[in-house]
């Protein structure tokens, strides 16, 4: 009887301790965390480059020619559930683009989320390269060569 009461107390104590624990998905973050909240603290025509560095930090990408555009990134991946076989799922993919004038004052900011980036349209046109096209004789000889040597076994 003493043995049962002892185990019963341990089970109750463990259940109370474990009920307070919350199971969270493991996250892999890259870039500046909480980028959207930090971007809201910046005001156009009032904040300067020093304010941006103090609030957000150094940019990931700077414009090399004029140093007037700064780009910040935030990317968060989480583990997938069982039906996704544990593959990583993209939770956040935020990009903040800041434009400065020649005096270093913020003149524009653009915040792009994962959904906005998917809306970017790319051209479907393809450029043909006339330099690498083979003549009829070259393509004919290439196909004969493939037929001749295609069935050969390589010996080592």
C-alpha positions as CSV (number, residue, x, y, z in Angstrom):
1,X,0.0,0.0,0.0
2,X,2.9,2.4,0.8
3,X,4.4,1.6,-2.6
4,X,1.2,2.6,-4.4
5,X,0.9,5.9,-2.5
6,X,4.5,6.8,-3.2
7,X,4.2,6.3,-7.0
8,X,0.8,8.0,-7.1
9,X,2.4,11.2,-5.5
10,X,5.3,11.1,-8.0
11,X,2.8,10.7,-10.9
12,X,0.8,13.7,-9.7
13,X,3.8,15.9,-9.2
14,X,5.2,15.0,-12.7
15,X,1.9,15.6,-14.4
16,X,1.7,19.1,-12.8
17,X,5.2,19.9,-13.8
18,X,4.7,18.6,-17.4
19,X,1.4,20.3,-17.8
20,X,3.1,23.7,-17.4
21,X,5.5,22.9,-20.3
22,X,4.5,24.1,-23.7
23,X,5.7,22.2,-26.8
24,X,7.0,24.7,-29.3
25,X,8.1,24.1,-32.9
26,X,11.9,24.5,-33.3
27,X,12.5,27.6,-35.4
28,X,15.6,28.5,-37.5
29,X,15.9,32.3,-37.9
30,X,18.2,34.2,-40.2
31,X,18.6,37.9,-40.4
32,X,17.0,40.6,-38.2
33,X,14.3,39.3,-35.9
34,X,11.0,41.3,-35.6
35,X,11.9,43.3,-38.7
36,X,8.4,44.6,-39.2
37,X,8.2,46.1,-35.7
38,X,11.5,47.8,-36.1
39,X,10.6,49.2,-39.5
40,X,7.5,50.8,-37.9
41,X,9.8,52.9,-35.7
42,X,11.4,54.6,-38.7
43,X,9.8,57.7,-40.1
44,X,10.3,59.0,-43.6
45,X,12.0,62.4,-43.9
46,X,12.9,62.3,-40.2
47,X,15.1,59.3,-39.5
48,X,18.7,59.2,-40.7
49,X,21.3,56.5,-41.3
50,X,22.5,56.7,-37.7
51,X,18.9,56.2,-36.4
52,X,18.5,53.2,-38.7
53,X,21.7,51.6,-37.5
54,X,20.7,52.2,-33.8
55,X,17.2,50.7,-34.3
56,X,17.8,47.8,-36.8
57,X,21.6,47.4,-37.1
58,X,23.9,47.2,-40.0
59,X,22.3,46.3,-43.3
60,X,22.7,43.0,-45.0
61,X,23.1,44.6,-48.5
62,X,24.2,48.1,-49.4
63,X,24.1,49.8,-52.8
64,X,27.7,49.7,-54.0
65,X,27.6,52.8,-56.2
66,X,25.9,55.5,-54.2
67,X,25.3,53.8,-50.8
68,X,21.8,55.1,-50.8
69,X,19.8,51.9,-50.6
70,X,20.0,49.4,-47.7
71,X,18.3,46.0,-47.6
72,X,17.5,44.0,-44.5
73,X,16.3,40.4,-44.5
74,X,14.3,38.2,-42.1
75,X,13.7,34.5,-42.7
76,X,12.2,32.0,-40.4
77,X,11.9,28.3,-41.0
78,X,10.1,25.7,-38.9
79,X,9.9,21.9,-39.0
80,X,7.0,20.4,-40.8
81,X,4.5,18.0,-39.3
82,X,4.4,14.2,-39.8
83,X,2.6,14.4,-43.1
84,X,5.3,16.7,-44.5
85,X,8.0,14.3,-43.4
86,X,9.8,16.8,-41.3
87,X,10.8,19.1,-44.2
88,X,11.4,22.8,-43.4
89,X,8.5,25.2,-43.9
90,X,9.0,28.8,-44.7
91,X,7.2,30.8,-42.0
92,X,8.5,34.3,-42.7
93,X,10.4,35.8,-45.6
94,X,10.5,39.6,-45.1
95,X,12.6,42.1,-46.9
96,X,12.9,45.8,-45.9
97,X,14.3,48.2,-48.5
98,X,15.3,51.6,-47.3
99,X,16.2,54.5,-49.6
100,X,18.2,57.6,-48.4
101,X,18.8,60.9,-50.0
102,X,22.3,62.4,-50.5
103,X,22.2,63.9,-46.9
104,X,21.5,60.5,-45.3
105,X,17.8,61.2,-44.5
106,X,15.3,58.3,-45.1
107,X,13.3,59.2,-48.1
108,X,11.5,55.9,-48.7
109,X,10.9,52.4,-47.1
110,X,9.4,49.4,-48.7
111,X,8.5,46.3,-46.6
112,X,7.8,43.1,-48.6
113,X,6.3,40.0,-47.0
114,X,6.4,36.4,-48.3
115,X,3.0,37.0,-50.1
116,X,4.3,40.2,-51.8
117,X,7.4,38.5,-53.2
118,X,5.3,35.8,-54.8
119,X,3.4,38.5,-56.8
120,X,6.5,39.7,-58.6
121,X,6.2,38.9,-62.3
122,X,9.1,37.9,-64.4
123,X,9.3,38.0,-68.2
124,X,8.7,34.7,-70.1
125,X,10.7,35.8,-73.1
126,X,13.8,33.8,-73.9
127,X,16.8,35.1,-75.7
128,X,18.0,32.8,-78.4
129,X,21.8,32.3,-78.8
130,X,22.8,32.0,-82.4
131,X,26.5,31.5,-81.6
132,X,26.0,28.0,-80.0
133,X,23.6,26.7,-82.7
134,X,25.1,23.8,-84.6
135,X,24.8,23.5,-88.4
136,X,22.9,20.6,-89.9
137,X,26.1,18.7,-90.7
138,X,27.4,19.0,-87.1
139,X,24.1,17.9,-85.5
140,X,23.9,14.9,-88.0
141,X,27.4,13.8,-87.2
142,X,26.8,14.2,-83.5
143,X,23.7,11.9,-83.7
144,X,25.6,9.3,-85.7
145,X,28.4,9.4,-83.1
146,X,25.9,8.9,-80.3
147,X,24.4,5.9,-82.1
148,X,27.8,4.3,-82.8
149,X,29.2,4.7,-79.3
150,X,25.9,4.5,-77.3
151,X,25.9,0.7,-76.9
152,X,29.5,0.3,-76.0
153,X,30.4,-1.0,-72.6
154,X,33.1,0.9,-70.8
155,X,35.8,-1.4,-69.3
156,X,37.9,-0.4,-66.5
